[in-house]
Amino acid sequence: MTHHSLQVYTLCLACLMPPTLSYGQDPSPESKNAATQPADPTPPPSKPADFNTDIYYRNKIEFSLESGFLPINIPFVYDVFVGDDYSQNPLHYTLVPIFPSIRWQMGKINGPWILRGNTDMTFTFSVTAIPRGPENLYDAFDLGFRRNFVHRNWRVAPYFETRLGAGFINAQEPYGNNYSQGQNFTFTLTTGAGARYNFNPRYSIGIGATYMHVSNAYLSEPKYDDNGINVWGPLIGFNVRLSKPRE
């Protein structure tokens, strides 16, 4: 093969070979499309902030004023624990309690699902008028707890509460009124449930039903019977924050 023929052969072979990719050139259409496609500017949606964290939080102090009308007489609901037979006192009462209270929220919102919420400790000085019954007034100091069931961004929060206390009633059984109270010093138990509606972090109202028991825990026996009072009915209240807002 002549020198001229070798040059022509080499030139033809170079023309038939595919071009070589240069350094840094994208080797595939998929990579090229991925490089030119912009990133997704919208992140996945997140849960909205729960405004209830500004309403229920540790060391919040509130003033509460509640009033009830309790005309329905029933047996003592815990008779099973004292061995009685759920017999009802034939003397019927109607109680109208007024509960001015200080509520101290003991912690932040916690708990799973339906139990999510926080707990109040309640200090109450109760004044109870008795429009139906031999006695006419009962004053007591009560200490209790309320569990608020708080769901995310709900203005309505169901609650359950109970209070125990002691006080004085103008007992009338020593004066010949059968089935009335046997002594002035008595104990009280209230249990209730309802719902609270929050207008804003400072003001709220509550509506529910309350059972109230008054008796002297058999301290008047055997001289006078411990008949007790057991009534229930509706309760409505108003709450206002006293402490500083949550920081």
QUIZIUR-V380705 format. One record per helix or strand of 3 or more residues. SS is the DSSP state (h for helix, s for strand). FROM is the first residue (numbers start at 1). TO is the last residue. Records with the same first field share a line. If there is no record, write none. Layout:
SS=FROM-TO + FROM-TO
This chain:
h=3-16 + 29-36 + 51-54 + 79-82 + 113-115 + 173-175
s=61-73 + 94-105 + 117-132 + 137-149 + 156-169 + 185-198 + 203-215 + 229-241
